[in-house]
Amino acid sequence: MAVVLTLGCLSARSQTCPPIDPKGNFFSNFANSCYAINMWAGASGAGGDRNAKYDGMFYRIDPRYELIVYGSFPNTRFMSIHVYDDHAAFQERLYDAQIVPLTAAYVNPYAPGVSYKSGQLYAAAVSFGGSQPPQVTPGCQLDGFNVYANTLHAYPRHAGMNWNGDPNIPPDYPVHNDNPTVYGELEVRRYLDQSGQGYVRPYILVRDLTTGCAVTPDVAFQSLLTYNAALYYASWLDRKQMNTHYDYEQNYLPWNCYGPDPNSTLTWKRTTEYLSNPSFDTAYSLANVPAGLIQSLIDNKQFLRFRFRLPVMPKIPCNGTCSLSGVEELRYWSLSFQQGESVVDTISDTQLTRDANGYVTLIVGVGAAKPAQVTTQNGYTWLDLSKSAGLLTIDRIQLRSILASSSFQCSARNVPYRSSEYNSAGGYMGEYGFALDYQTATQIPPVAAPFVQPNSCSYVPVEPPYSCRPGQITTRGD
């Protein structure tokens, strides 16, 4: 059955609501401004990528209720819905292609060969562990809607990342809390979003499991939800457990390296498994930028030169007709220049000039004028950071790789946690990792030439690594 949205400006303010129509259903009675609750919208770049948009909500676990996330599929490269516990650790997620449309009248535009069409609805249930009503109040039924096909369980403690029983930790080390979580966070992510007219941002309906009906926003905020991030981070989030997670990964689990990479002036490592609010589908590879490096490049009129091969990427989103082919090796790729969690700039795969085989030469300027030969016609990609606020404070460069296909063994996900990308066999990412050096304008060739090297992605190093523990990295994992 089709659903007609009757929403104007969604509101979280209490108001007098019309009576429930017993001949209607949950959405016809509650998908309106009287019951709908906007999620907070995260600022672009807040999670380490300027192409990302976030919608979220903080909540207290209460099995008398469940959340229904309701909206339309966005015209975007990648979308996901995540739930996190009060350790800010990943519990469960649904990514776009897994989400079943609300009814058979709608389609999922992330299925191969399906082009985007606005207004394709979905709903997902966030369970707090309660049972379904023994008898649903007339007018509150969800029969015929694909809601529970898209269920996220928000109450169990996160899996893994547990130090209890590790003989290497001190006897007075804090115990990992294995009990079900008390608080949590919901996040909906979108990358390269081009959604326009007809797109409905996700919002929340809070369902009372004693009746099956929705409750008004004033009831939800009194007992269950909060927009207040300061409250969440100060009172609801278990900071002691978070800090112990960081300490355990940084100081008690191994960090492995195989020597300096002959092709890269910076060492690239995959981050820790535990990150605050990570994207399950994303692997992060990070290089620490030494203090003074940017100023040295400016003084010497040098540019950063990145050479690598880009995986086969999607053609979505677009303003016309485009779809996933099903043979993409990676869903999304980006490189961010950061100072801590603050993003100075981000470049995504859509901005890269590549040859027929996917080879890229990226020239990054930090002060000197753009060299005349650095043009797309000559095979180069140009990124100018010279006017960027925070340029001299850049202390890390982060590669983000989202949703690698199971057959593609060269993404950042192929690198073990807390390990260098380079290894004695040649590198876990092979040509898809970075050859990085510093060049003056006269050293940059007239035409970009691909940096070709043997495929080493599936090779296992024969020699053991050495320990290369870095300084503490406490970045979010968005």
C-alpha positions in Angstrom: 0.0 0.0 0.0 1.2 3.5 -0.8 1.7 6.1 1.8 1.2 9.8 1.2 3.3 12.1 3.3 1.5 14.9 4.9 4.5 16.6 6.5 5.3 20.2 6.2 7.9 21.5 8.7 8.5 18.7 11.2 8.3 19.9 14.8 9.3 18.5 18.2 6.9 20.9 20.0 3.9 19.6 21.8 0.5 20.4 20.2 -3.0 19.2 20.2 -3.2 16.2 18.0 -6.2 14.9 16.1 -7.9 11.8 17.3 -6.6 8.4 16.0 -8.6 7.1 13.1 -9.3 3.5 14.0 -9.6 2.7 10.2 -6.2 4.0 9.5 -2.7 2.6 10.2 0.4 3.7 12.1 1.7 5.9 9.4 -1.5 7.5 8.3 -2.2 8.4 11.9 1.3 9.4 13.0 3.5 10.4 10.0 2.6 14.1 10.6 4.0 17.1 12.3 2.2 16.3 15.6 4.2 13.1 16.2 7.3 13.4 14.0 10.6 14.2 15.7 13.5 15.8 13.8 16.9 14.3 14.3 19.8 16.6 14.9 21.8 17.4 11.7 25.6 17.1 12.0 27.8 19.8 10.4 29.6 18.9 7.2 33.1 17.7 8.1 32.2 17.0 11.7 33.2 13.3 11.3 36.3 13.8 9.2 34.8 14.3 5.7 33.3 17.4 4.2 31.2 15.3 1.9 29.3 13.7 4.8 26.0 14.6 6.3 24.6 13.2 9.5 21.2 12.9 11.2 21.1 11.6 14.8 19.4 11.3 18.1 20.6 10.3 21.6 18.3 8.1 23.7 17.9 6.3 27.0 17.1 2.6 26.6 13.5 1.9 27.7 11.9 -1.4 26.6 8.5 0.1 26.9 9.2 1.9 23.6 10.9 1.5 20.2 12.0 4.0 17.6 10.7 4.0 14.1 13.1 5.8 11.7 11.1 7.0 8.7 12.1 8.8 5.5 12.9 8.4 1.8 16.0 7.0 0.2 18.5 9.9 -0.6 20.2 10.6 -3.9 23.6 9.9 -2.6 26.7 7.7 -3.0 26.2 5.8 0.3 23.8 5.8 3.2 23.7 3.9 6.4 21.9 3.7 9.7 24.0 2.9 12.8 23.3 2.4 16.5 26.0 2.8 19.2 26.1 1.9 22.9 27.2 4.2 25.8 30.8 3.2 25.1 30.3 5.0 21.7 31.0 1.6 20.3 29.3 0.0 17.2 26.4 -2.3 17.8 24.5 -2.8 14.5 23.9 -1.1 11.2 22.0 -1.3 8.0 23.5 0.1 4.8 21.5 1.4 1.9 21.3 -1.8 -0.3 20.1 -3.8 2.8 17.1 -1.6 3.6 13.8 -3.0 2.4 11.4 -0.3 1.0 8.3 0.5 3.0 6.0 -1.4 0.7 6.1 -3.1 -2.7 5.0 0.2 -4.2 8.5 1.6 -3.6 12.0 0.6 -4.9 15.4 0.7 -3.4 17.7 2.8 -5.7 20.8 1.0 -4.4 19.9 -2.2 -6.1 22.0 -2.7 -9.2 20.4 -1.2 -12.3 17.8 0.8 -10.4 18.0 4.6 -11.0 17.2 7.1 -8.3 13.6 8.3 -8.1 12.6 10.7 -5.3 10.0 9.8 -2.7 10.9 6.1 -2.3 10.1 5.5 1.4 11.6 3.2 4.0 11.2 2.7 7.8 13.5 0.9 10.2 12.8 -0.2 13.8 15.3 0.5 16.6 14.5 -2.1 19.3 15.2 -1.4 23.0 14.5 -5.1 23.9 10.7 -4.8 24.5 8.0 -7.1 23.3 5.4 -6.3 20.7 1.9 -5.3 22.1 -0.3 -8.3 22.8 -3.1 -6.3 21.2 -2.5 -3.2 19.0 -4.9 -0.3 19.4 -7.0 0.1 16.2 -5.4 2.6 13.9 -1.9 1.8 15.1 -1.2 -1.3 13.1 2.0 -1.8 11.1 0.6 -4.7 9.1 1.6 -4.6 5.4 4.6 -2.4 6.1 8.2 -3.5 5.9 9.4 -2.1 9.2 10.7 -5.1 11.1 12.6 -6.3 8.1 14.9 -3.4 8.9 15.4 -3.9 12.7 18.4 -2.6 14.7 19.0 -3.9 18.2 20.1 -1.0 20.4 20.2 -2.6 23.8 23.0 -5.3 23.7 26.6 -4.4 24.6 28.9 -4.2 21.6 30.6 -7.3 20.4 34.4 -7.9 20.8 36.9 -5.2 21.9 36.9 -6.7 25.4 40.1 -6.8 27.6 38.6 -8.9 30.4 40.9 -11.9 30.9 43.9 -10.5 29.1 46.9 -11.5 31.1 48.9 -8.5 29.9 46.9 -5.9 31.7 47.6 -4.8 35.3 45.5 -6.5 38.1 43.9 -3.1 39.0 42.9 -2.3 35.4 39.2 -1.2 35.0 36.9 -4.1 34.2 35.1 -4.0 30.8 31.4 -3.4 31.4 29.7 -6.3 29.6 26.2 -5.4 30.8 23.5 -4.2 28.3 23.9 -0.6 27.5 21.8 2.1 29.3 22.1 4.9 26.7 22.9 5.0 23.0 23.0 7.0 19.8 21.4 6.6 16.4 23.1 8.0 13.3 22.1 8.1 9.7 25.0 8.9 7.3 25.0 10.2 3.8 28.0 10.9 1.5 27.9 13.1 -1.6 24.2 13.8 -1.1 22.5 15.4 -4.1 18.9 14.9 -2.8 16.5 17.6 -3.9 12.8 18.2 -4.1 10.8 15.2 -2.9 13.5 14.0 -0.5 12.3 13.4 3.1 15.0 13.6 5.7 14.8 10.8 8.2 12.9 11.5 11.3 11.7 9.5 14.4 8.4 8.2 15.5 8.4 6.8 19.1 6.1 3.8 19.4 4.6 2.8 22.8 4.7 -1.0 23.0 1.8 -1.2 25.4 -0.6 0.2 22.7 1.4 0.1 19.4 0.6 3.8 19.0 3.1 6.7 18.7 3.7 9.2 21.5 4.0 12.9 21.1 7.4 14.6 21.2 6.9 16.1 24.6 6.4 12.6 26.1 9.4 11.3 24.2 11.7 14.0 25.3 10.6 13.7 28.9 11.3 10.0 29.2 13.5 8.9 26.4 15.2 11.2 23.9 17.5 14.2 23.9 19.0 16.6 21.4 21.4 17.7 24.1 24.8 16.5 23.0 26.4 18.1 26.1 24.1 16.0 28.3 24.9 12.9 26.3 28.7 13.3 26.4 28.7 14.5 30.0 26.2 12.2 31.7 24.9 9.5 29.4 28.1 8.4 27.8 30.4 6.2 29.8 33.6 8.2 29.5 35.6 5.9 31.8 34.9 2.9 29.6 35.7 5.0 26.4 39.0 6.1 27.8 39.9 2.6 28.8 39.1 1.3 25.3 41.5 3.9 23.9 44.2 3.1 26.5 43.9 -0.7 25.9 44.2 -0.4 22.1 47.0 2.1 22.2 49.1 0.7 25.0 48.4 -3.0 25.4 47.6 -4.3 21.8 50.4 -4.5 19.3 51.1 -1.8 16.6 53.0 -3.5 13.7 55.3 -2.0 11.1 57.7 -3.5 8.5 60.1 -0.7 8.0 59.9 2.6 6.0 58.0 2.5 2.8 60.4 3.3 -0.1 57.6 4.8 -2.1 56.1 7.1 0.6 57.6 9.8 2.7 54.9 9.3 5.3 53.9 6.0 7.0 50.3 4.9 6.5 48.6 2.8 9.2 45.2 1.5 9.7 43.6 2.9 12.8 42.5 1.0 15.9 39.5 -1.2 15.9 37.9 0.9 18.6 36.9 4.3 17.5 34.2 6.6 18.8 31.1 6.2 16.7 32.7 4.3 13.8 31.2 3.6 10.4 31.1 -0.2 10.2 31.5 -0.2 6.4 34.5 2.2 6.5 38.2 1.4 6.8 40.5 4.3 7.8 44.2 4.6 6.9 46.0 7.5 8.5 49.4 9.2 8.2 50.6 11.5 10.9 52.1 14.7 9.6 55.2 15.8 11.4 55.2 19.2 13.1 56.8 21.8 10.8 56.4 19.8 7.6 53.8 22.1 6.0 55.9 25.1 6.8 58.9 23.4 5.3 57.0 22.7 2.1 55.9 26.3 1.9 59.5 27.6 2.4 60.9 25.3 -0.2 58.0 25.9 -2.7 57.2 22.2 -2.8 54.0 20.3 -3.4 52.7 17.0 -2.1 52.5 14.4 -4.9 50.2 11.4 -4.4 50.3 8.6 -6.9 48.0 5.7 -6.7 45.4 3.6 -8.4 41.7 4.2 -7.8 39.3 1.3 -7.5 36.3 0.9 -9.8 33.8 3.4 -8.3 30.1 4.0 -8.7 28.5 6.6 -11.1 25.9 7.5 -8.5 24.7 10.0 -7.5 23.8 12.0 -10.6 21.2 14.5 -11.8 20.1 12.3 -14.6 19.8 8.5 -15.0 22.5 6.5 -13.3 22.6 3.4 -11.1 25.0 0.9 -9.4 26.3 -1.7 -11.8 27.0 -4.3 -9.2 30.7 -4.6 -10.2 32.0 -1.6 -8.2 35.1 -2.4 -6.1 34.5 0.4 -3.6 31.5 2.5 -2.9 33.2 5.7 -1.7 36.8 7.1 -1.4 38.0 10.3 0.1 41.2 11.9 1.5 40.9 14.4 4.3 43.6 16.8 5.6 42.9 17.3 9.3 44.0 18.9 12.5 42.8 16.4 15.0 39.1 15.9 14.3 38.8 19.3 12.5 38.8 19.0 8.7 40.9 21.4 6.7 39.7 20.0 3.4 38.5 16.8 1.7 38.8 15.5 -1.8 36.7 12.6 -3.0 37.0 10.2 -5.9 34.5 12.3 -7.9 37.2 15.1 -8.1 40.0 12.9 -9.3 41.4 12.8 -12.8 42.2 9.2 -13.6 43.4 7.4 -16.7 41.7 4.4 -18.4 43.2 2.0 -15.8 42.3 4.2 -12.8 45.8 5.7 -12.1 45.8 9.1 -10.4 48.4 11.8 -9.8 47.2 14.3 -7.2 49.2 17.4 -6.7 48.5 19.3 -3.4 49.5 22.9 -3.1 50.3 24.6 0.2 51.6 27.9 -0.8 53.4 28.0 -4.2 51.5 28.9 -7.3 50.0 26.1 -9.3 52.5 24.7 -11.9 51.4 25.4 -15.5 51.6 21.7 -16.4 49.3 20.5 -13.6 46.1 20.3 -15.6 43.4 17.7 -16.2 44.5 17.5 -19.8 47.9 16.4 -18.7 46.5 13.8 -16.3 46.8 15.7 -13.0 44.4 16.5 -10.2 45.0 19.7 -8.4 44.0 20.5 -4.8 45.0 23.9 -3.4 45.2 24.1 0.4 47.1 27.4 0.5 44.1 29.5 1.5 42.6 26.9 3.9 42.1 27.9 7.5 44.2 25.7 9.7 46.8 24.9 7.0 49.8 25.0 9.3 48.0 22.9 12.0 47.5 19.9 9.7 48.7 16.9 11.8 47.2 14.0 9.9 45.9 12.8 6.5 43.2 10.2 6.5 42.0 7.9 3.7 38.4 6.8 4.0 37.3 3.7 2.1 33.7 2.7 2.3 32.1 -0.6 1.4 34.7 -2.6 -0.4 33.4 -5.5 -2.4 34.2 -9.0 -1.1 36.3 -9.7 -4.3 38.4 -6.5 -3.9 41.4 -7.3 -1.7 43.2 -3.9 -2.0 41.1 -1.5 0.1 42.2 -0.1 3.5 40.1 -2.9 5.0 42.8 -5.3 3.8 45.3 -3.7 6.3 45.2 -5.3 9.8 44.2 -3.0 12.6 47.1 -1.1 14.1 49.4 -2.0 11.3 51.3 -0.2 8.6 50.0 -0.4 5.0 53.5 -1.1 3.7 54.9 -4.6 4.5 57.8 -6.7 3.4 55.7 -8.3 0.6 55.1 -4.8 -0.9 52.0 -3.5 0.8 48.5 -4.6 1.8 46.9 -2.2 -0.7 49.4 -2.6 -3.5 48.9 0.1 -6.2 45.9 1.3 -4.4 48.0 2.6 -1.5 49.9 5.9 -1.8 53.3 6.7 -3.3 53.8 10.1 -1.7 56.7 12.5 -2.2 57.5 16.2 -2.3 58.2 17.9 -5.6 59.0 21.4 -6.8 57.3 22.8 -9.9 60.3 22.0 -12.1 60.4 18.4 -10.8 56.8 17.7 -11.8 56.8 16.0 -15.2 55.0 17.7 -18.1 52.5 14.8 -18.3 51.4 12.6 -15.4 52.8 9.1 -15.6 51.1 6.2 -13.7 53.0 4.7 -10.7 52.7 1.0 -11.6 53.9 -1.7 -9.2 53.2 -5.4 -8.8 50.0 -6.5 -7.1 50.9 -7.4 -3.5 47.4 -7.0 -1.9 46.8 -10.7 -1.2 50.4 -11.5 -0.1 51.2 -12.2 3.5 54.6 -10.9 4.7 57.0 -13.8 5.5 58.9 -11.9 8.1 57.5 -10.7 11.5 56.8 -7.0 12.0 58.3 -4.8 14.7 56.5 -2.8 17.2 55.8 0.8 16.2 53.4 2.2 18.7 52.3 5.8 17.8 51.0 8.6 19.9 47.4 8.3 21.1 44.9 8.7 18.3 41.4 9.5 19.7 39.6 10.4 16.5 36.0 9.7 15.8 35.3 7.0 13.3 32.7 8.7 11.2 
